[in-house]
Amino acid sequence: MASMARLEPFVLQQMQTWQVPGVSVGIFDGDDIEFAGFGITNIETGQPVAPETLFQIGSISKIFTATLAMTLVDDGLLDLDTPIVTYVPELQLGDTAARETITGRQLLTHTAGFFGDRFDDQGTGDDALEKAIRALGDVSQQTEPGELYTYCNAGIDIIGRAIENILGQTFESAMRERVFDRLGLERSTYFASEAIRHSVAVGHEVGGEDGQMVCDPWPIPRRSNPAGGVISNVPELIRFAVMHLRNGAVGEQRVISERSAQEMRTVQARADYIHDRGLAWSIYDIGDLTVVEHGGATNGFMARLILIPEKNFAIAVLTNGDQGSPLHSALTSRVIADRFGVSRTWNRVTLPADRLEGFTGTFRTSLGDAIISSDGARLTMTRIGHNPFSGESREDGSYALSPLSEAAFIVDDGNLVDTIGELLLGDDGAIRFLRMGGRLYYPD
């Protein structure tokens, strides 16, 4: 078992390197459990992080939503291979033909093919999700349904709306009854008004006179709750993870069937280099171990949940800084390497100048622009991020890239370290998309 006391110097060093105010860590290792909090919840109050401190977990919420959906599958109320309009007839999409065929399975595996980064605020009422689904009529269909993996937040929101329609209740109340309460997750919630009763962290970003500043706004739009709205802490997140490690049950309490738990972590969509997809889970190998995991990012929060089912192991890392991603990547990699003696490696290649030139250009998506250049020997990327919650845009920095092939690269430094980019070509051999962070960037 990795002792938190031995990890503390490394965590503190990483917090300083990446300017992250607070970190909470939970490790489950063959029935041994450890939790620890480091740093502070808020630079304006200085309150310490405790293991019970609540953080936004961002897109790890998708695993909760998929789990909730599988409770309906188990009850015979939802068929993942039936067109989703059967359950969500009010759904609007830009491509009417795709609307008629997209299935719940494609939504949960991010292969539905439509643009998915929609965070428009539809208010805080119980009809927020319904309004959001009715407002998707202008989203573009980037690929044919089932053709290609492309990360799609709105697709998970559609699953959330299907759950509302099937059960006749709000998505959040369904999650409370069918998942949170069954697992005894007493503090996990979707609402700031409930979180504020407990120790709770605020998000931070690099900037301001002191180098860090509190992010605003704190809540994400309610319409995005299925895709990214869970507020939780490491003890409850680890309890959720243990349920999945034990194929759907904790003790005498079963949340989903063994078959559903195993189906969630069975590869159903493939993506070169980065990871494969189960039902919401990302799946990849580290050495001879199969890892299922998911990360999360909201306004000033970064999170990671990793399971290694064959080793009965899980680790959760929650951070309240916008550069928390390289911290939790470094920490989880260190713990896994120390515990199991394996690490994820990438085979970099050397390419001549004319091949490097094939990567260059400006690539755009709603969450950021990537400008890739070459000096004949090295690749460099400048990224301009567009914050969907604050509406602000800023240059994230300059990054060194190393080719993995003539069509893929890895980021070598900065807060995007180890991010993979892939050039996806059309039938004519021209660049159709740059896929990075799961998103499809269009060449300018």
N, C-alpha and C positions, 0 to 999 in steps of 0.2 A: 504494500500500500504506500502510495506517495504521501509522505508526511507534509502537512501544510507548513509546519515550522521550517522544513528544509526548502520548501518552495518560496517562502516569504521573500528572501533577498532577491530572487529572480523576478518575482511579481513586482516588487517595488522598483527595481531597475527598469523594467518594461513600462511601468506607469510613468516614470520620469522621461524615458525616451520618447514616448508617444503622447505625453501631456494628457494623461487620462486621470481624472480626479479620484475615481472610485472603481473598485473591482470586487465582485463576489464570485466565489468558486465553490463548486460542489463536485465531489468524486465518489462514485459508487464502484467498488471493486470486490466482486465476489462476496457480497453481504457486508463488507466493511464500508462505512460511510464517513466522510469528513466534509465539513463545511468551514468556510472562512470568509471574512470580509476585510478589505483593505482600503485605506484612504477615506474619502469623505463623499457624502451624498450630494453636496451643494457647496460651491466655492463661496457663496454668500452667507451661509450659515455655519459651515464647518462641522456639521453633524457627521459622526462616523458611520461608515458602512458596516452593517451587521449581516450575518448570513440571511436573516429574515427580511432584510431591506428589499422592497419591491423595485423592480426595474421594468421598463418596456422591453419585451423580448422580440419585437418586430416579427419577421417572417417565420420564426419558429412557430408562430401562431398557426401557420398553414398545416403543421403536423396535428395540432389540436383539431382544426377544422376537418382534416381528412379522417381523423379518428372518430369525430362526431358523425361524419357521413357514413362511416362503416358500421356504426350502431344502427343506422337506418337500413343499410344493406343486410345486416344480420336479421333484422326484423321483417325483411321482405318488402320494405317500403320504397327502396331506391335501387334501381338497376343501373350500374355504371356504364353499360353499353347501349342504353336507350338514349336517343337524342334528348339533350337537356331541355329543349323547349317543351317536352312532355310535362316537365315539372315546373318550368318557368315560362309560361306562354307569353308573359309581358316582355320577355327579353327582346331588345333591339340590338342589331349589329349592322355594320356597314355593308357586309356581304350577306345578302338574304339567302343565298344558296347554302353558304357555310352555316348560317344560323340553323337551318333545318337538319343538319347532320352532326354537328359537334356534340360529343358525348361527355358525360361526367368523367369518364376515364381520361379523355383527352385534356379536360380542364385540370385534373389532379396531377397529370404528368407533364403539364405545360407544353402540350403539342396541339392545342386548338388552333394556333397560327395567327391569332389577331393581336394587335397592339394592346398591352395590358397595364401600362403604368398610368392608371387613372386614379387621382386622389381628390377629385372635385368634392367640395364639402356640400353635402345634402342635408345639413342640419343634424340636430341631436335627437330628433323624434324617432318613434318606433318605425316610421315609414322611410327612414334614411336609405336603407338598403334597396327597398323597392324603387325609390326615386333614382338611385344610382344605376340600377339595371335598365330602367326605362331610358336612361340618358346615354346609353352606349351606341346609339345608332350612327354616330359619326366616327367610330373607331375603324381603323383600316385593317384589312385582312392581309397580313404580311406574307403568309405562306398558306398552302392548302392544309385543311385540317388533317392532322396525323403525319404531315410531311417532315416536320423539323421541330426540335426542341427549342423553344424560346420562352424565357421566363415571363409569366403572365399573372400579375396581381389580380387584375379584374376577373380572371377566370375563377379564382378561388372565391371571390365575392359572389359570383354567380352560383357556385356550390352553396354558399351560405344562404342565398335567397331560395334555392330549391329546398333546403332544410326548413326554412320558414313556411313555405307553401305546403309542404308535405305534413308538417306537424301542427300548423295553425298557431304558431307562437313566434316570438322574436328569436332571432339567432342566439342572442346572448342567454336568454332563459333556457333554451334547449341545451346549450353548452353547460350551463350550471347544473341542470337536472341529470344529464346523461353522461357527463365526463367529470366536471369539477367535484360535484357532490359524491359521486361514486368512488372517487379517489381520495376524498377528504381534503381537497384543495380549498382551504378556508379563506386564504387571502388572495388567491388568483382572481382577477376580475378584468373587465373591459372598461371600467369607468373610473375617472379621476376622483369622483365624489366618494367612491368606496375606497380607493387606494389611499386617500389622504388621511384615513383613520390610523394608518400604520406608518412605520418608517418607510420613506419612499425617496428614491433618487430623482434628480432632474438631469436632463441631458446638457452636455457642454460641447462647444466647438472651439477650435483654436482661433484666437483673435482677441481684440480688445487691448487695453493698456497693460493688463497683467498677463497677457498671453493666452488666457482662457476666458470664455464668457458663457453665461447660461443661455441655452437655446430657447427660442420662442417661435411658435407655440409649443406647449407641452402635450396636449392631447392630439391624436391624429383624428381625422374625420371618422365619424361613426360608421359611415358606409364602408370603410376599409377594415372594420373589425375582423371579418373572416380571414383576410389576407395578412393582417399585421397588428391586431389590437390587443393581444393579451398582455397584461401586466402581472408579473409573477416574481418569485424569488427562487434561489437555488434549491432549498429543501423541497419545495413543491414541484419544481421542474425535474429534479432527480426522481421524485416519486412517480411522476408521469413517465419518465424514461424507464424506470424499473418495470412498470406495467408492460411496456413494449418489449423489454428484454424477456419477460416471462410470458410472452405471447398473449397479451390481452388481459391479464389478471394480476392483482396484488392481493395476496392472502386469499380470503374467500370471496373477494369482490371481483367479479368479471366485468370489464368495460366493453370489450369487443371479443369476438370469437378468436380462437387460435388460428383458424383459417384466414380471417381478415387481417390479423396482425402480421402473419407471414406474407400475405399478398401485398401489404403496404411496403414491405422491404424486399420485394422481388423486382428485379429489373424489368421495366416495361417500356422504357424509351432510352435510346443511346445518344451520347454526345461525345465526339472524339475529344481526347485529351482531358477534358475537365472532370466529368462525372456522369454516371448514368442516373436514371430516375426510376424510383418506384412510385407508389402513390404518395406524392408530396416529398418523401425522403430523397435526398441525394445519396448515391451509392458509389463507392470506389474502393480500391484496394490499397493498403499500405503493407508492403512486403507480402506475406501470405495471409494477412488478416483482411476481412471485409468490414468496411466501415459504413455505417448509415448515419447521416447527420443532416443538420440544417443550421444556417446562420440567420441572423436577423439584424436589421438596421432601421431605426427611425430617426427622428430629429435629435441628434446628439447621443444616441444609444447604439451600441453594437453588442451582439450576443452570439453565442455558439453552443449547440448541444450536439454531442457526439456519442454514439453507441457502438460498441464492438460486441455483437450478440454472442459470438462463439466463446468469448472470454468473460461474459457476464459483467461487462464493464461499461460505465458511462461517465462522462464529464460534462459539466455545464459551467460556462463562464459568461458573466454579465458585466458590462462596462458602461459607464456614463460619460464617454468621450467619443467624439466623432472620428478619432483615430484609434478606436478600440480594436478594429479588425486585426491588424498585425500583432497586437498584444495577445488576443485570444488564440491566434494561429500559432504564435511562438510558444505560448504556455501549453496548449493542448499537445503540440508536437513534442515538447520536452517530456511531458508526463507519459505519453505513449511510448516514446523512445526509452525512457528510464524503466517503464514497467514491462514492456514487451520486446525491447531490443530492435525495433523496426522504425523506419522513417520513410516518408514519401520523398522520392528523388525524381529529377527530371533530366533527361539527356539532351543537353544543349548541343547545337551544331554550329559550325562555321560556314557561312555562305559568302560567295563573291559579291562584289558591289552591285552588279546588275540584278542579282536575286534579292538583295536587301531592298533595292529600289521598288520591288514589287509590293512591299508592305506600306509604302509611303502614301500619304494623302490625308484628307480631313474626313472624319467619319462622325456622323451625328445621330443622337437619339435624344429623347426628351429629358433624360436625367443627366446628360453630359455630352460634350464633344471631345473627340480624341484626335489630336493632330500628330501624325507620325512622320518623322523625318530620318534621313540617313546622311552620314558624312562619308559614306563609302566603306566604313569599317564597323560602324556601330549604329544601332537604332535608338532613337529617343522619342518619347511620347510626352506631349503636353496635354493635360486634361483640364477641361473647364467644366466644373460640376454645376448642375442646376438643381437646387433644393426644392423638391415638390411641396414641402410643408411651409417654408418661409417665403418661397418665390424668389430667393436670391440666387445669383450666379457668381462664381468666383473661380479663379485659376487654382487648381489643386496642387500644382507643382509639375516638375519635369521628372521623368522616369526613364531609367535605362532599361532596354529590352534585349532579350537574347532569343534568337530563333530556336525553335524546337524542330522545325521542318521548314519547307518552303511556303507553308501555309499556316504556321502557328508560331506564337512567341510566348514568352513568360516575362512578367515584370520582375526586375531584379532588386528594386529598392523602394523606399518610401512607403507610404501607408497603403499602397496597392500591391506590395510585394507578394509574389507567387500567384498573382492574377494571370489567367491564361486568356490570350486572344487568338481567335481563329478566323482566317479568311475563308469565306464560303463563296465558291465560284458558281456562276451561272453556266448554262449550256454553251455560251459563246466564249467561255474562258475568262470573262471579265469578273471583277469582284462584285458579287451580289450583296453580301453583307460582311461586316466584321462582327463576330459574336464575341462579346466580352462581358463578364459578369452575368452570363446567360441572356443578355439583351442583344438585339440585332441593331447594329449601327449601320446607317446608310452612307455609302460613299458620296462625298459632295460633288 
